[in-house]
């Protein structure tokens, strides 16, 4: 019963922190330490699959339009361009994940690295909240997509938020809040799919883990809607997440020193 409660908590945490810019990986590492529970690789894959399905459902029409235009050869359409830009943005994380996989796995065992990651996330979020745009052009091209992709690759370290890095870099490059969030959430699709394929290979997820997928999916879907419609409608609200991450980094640092 205790393990079930811990697993339920982990599923809720994944559903929230995958999209809220505070690092799902860092929070899952902390939750495992605090709860004394580790569901294993298949459990983690089930959680990520649930949050992935939340993106597919929420942005279903956009995804269908992108795939349809690419398949039909409408290369110059806005949907097709967005599809190719998402692929470009996914390349840095794919390369970094394959080349440095062992180093990232070791990093997950260090609370010091997790604390540093939270600190970096908080700092980047605070900078993005100040509206210090490097560029004023609101259109996204391949150079911007590649830059956002590099920011996403840094989030392979625990504590560094994928959504935080990609949303912040998009805002700093001139995108408005809505487009920065949408691009960030859509570019999670190839990364999560690729990571799950590498992690679990051709194995099938046990049917008993369907509940973990469903909880992560339901919570993730609600969080995406709240972020897009109510919370991150203004970049200024990033400072609250920045403060949270910086305080968490400080507390972890003090804990490690003590």
C-alpha positions, 0 to 999 in steps of 0.5 A: 500500500505504501509503495502504491501511494508513493507511485501515485505521488510520483505520477502526479509530480511527473504530470505537473513538472514535465510542463511547469518550468521547474524540471521534472527530472530533478523533482523525480530524483528528489521524490525518489530520495524522500519517498524511498521509492523507485519504480524502475525504468519501465515505470519512468517510461510509463510516466513520460508516455502519459505526459507525451499523450497529453501533448498529442491530445492538446495539440492534436489538430496542430500535429495532424496539420503538420503531418498532413502538409509534409506528407502531401509535399506542401513544403512552403506551408506554415505547418510544414515549416513548423514540422521541419523546425521541430526536427531541427530543434530536436537534433542537439538533444538527440546527439548529446543524449547518444554521445554522453548518455553515461555521463547524464546517467551518473549525474542523476545520482548526484544531488549536488548536480541536481541543486546546480541544475535548479539554480541554473533553471531559476537564473534563466527563468528570471532573465527571461521574465525581464523581457531582455530580448536578444532579437525582436523578430517574432518569426522563428527560423532554423537558426532560432530553432537550433538555438532553442534545441541547444537549450533543450539539450542542456536539460538532459542534466537533472534539475535543468528544466526542459520546458524552462530552457526552451520557453525562456530561449524562445522568449529571449529570441523574440517569440511571444508567450503563446508561440514560445510555449507552443513550440516548447511543448511540441518539440518535446514529442520527438525528444520524449519518443526518442528517449523512450525508444533508447531506454526500453528498446523493443520491450512492451510496457506491462499492462499494470502500469496503465494507471501511471500513464493515465494519471500522468496524462490527466494531470499533464493535460490540465497543467498544459491548459492552465499554463497556456490559458492562465499562468504563462500568458505573461513572461513576468510570471516566470519569476515565480518559478524562478524564485521557487527553483532558486530557493530549492537550489539554495536549500539543497545546497545547505542540506548537502553542506550540513 
